[in-house]
């Protein structure tokens, strides 16, 4: 379940708003998305994976809001942790190391 949108990390791109299949986020006049319908989160991790600033944290096992703070998530190094588990790295050409070794047959 989505737990945190970091106000300090967010670059206001709204990718999370656009990619969320459940419409969990709303935009605000300040442009930092807010979690408006947390209970609708499907824990698909799309928002966390595609966030270019690692400004989101989705808890993999929460069945309800946990009230985790941005500071707790930051101190634990959890921002972007799911993408790292998948082998995605920000700014790395070609995606994961495994993807760099993959070639389509010609």
N, C-alpha and C positions, 0 to 999 in steps of 0.2 A: 504494500500500500504506500502511495506517495506520502512522505512525511515532511519534507523540507524543500522550500525554494529559497536559496540563499540570496538575500538582498545585496550582499557585498560581492558575490561572484557573478550574478546575473548580468548579461549584456543586453537585455531587453530585445532579443531577436524574435520572441514569440514562437519559436519552433515547437516548444512543448505544447503550446495551446493548439497549434495546427496539427500536430501528429497524434495527440491523444485520442484514441478511438472512443473513449467514454465521455469526453467533454468535461474532464475534471477541473480544468483551469479556466479562469476568467482574466481578461486584461483589466488594468486599472489606469486611471489618469496618469499615474507615475510610471506606467508601462512595465512594471515588474509584475509578472503574472502571479495570481493568488490561487491557492487551492480552495476552490469554491464548493466542490462536491466530492470530498475525500472518500466517502463511503461508496462512490461509484467506481473507484479505481479498481482496475482488473489485474494490477500487478504485472503488467506486460513488459515493463521496463523501457518502453520505447522513448518516453520523455527523457529518462536518465541517459540512455544510450546516445541519443541524438543531440543532447545539449552540448554545444561547442565550448561552454565555459565550465563544465562539470559543476553546475549550480543546483543540481537536484539530487535528492536522495529518496530512493524507494526501498522500504523495508521489505525483505523477501517473505517474511512469515507473519506479518501483522494482520490480524483479522479485524482490527478496529484502530482508530487513531491512538497513537502512543504518546503524543505530545513531546516528541524529541526536539531539542533546540538546535539551531544552526551551530552554535558553539560546540555542543556535544558531537555532532556529526563531523565538524571540521577537526576537532581534537582527535577523533578516532580515525581520521583519514578515510572517511566513507564516501565523500563526494567523488563520483566517477568510479567507484569500486566495481560496479557491475560491468561496466565497459572494459575495465582492466582485466576482469576475470575472463571476458570473452576474447581477450587479446587485442582489443582496440586501443590505439594510442593516439592522442591528439597531435596533429602536425606531422605524423609519420606517413610518408608517401607509400601507397600500396596497402595500407591497412595493417593487419596482423602479420607476424612473421610467417605463419603458415600460408597466408594468402599470397605472399611474395613468391613462394615456391610453386604455387598452383599455375598451371598453364593449360589453356584449352587445347585439345587435340586438333591438329590442322588437317 
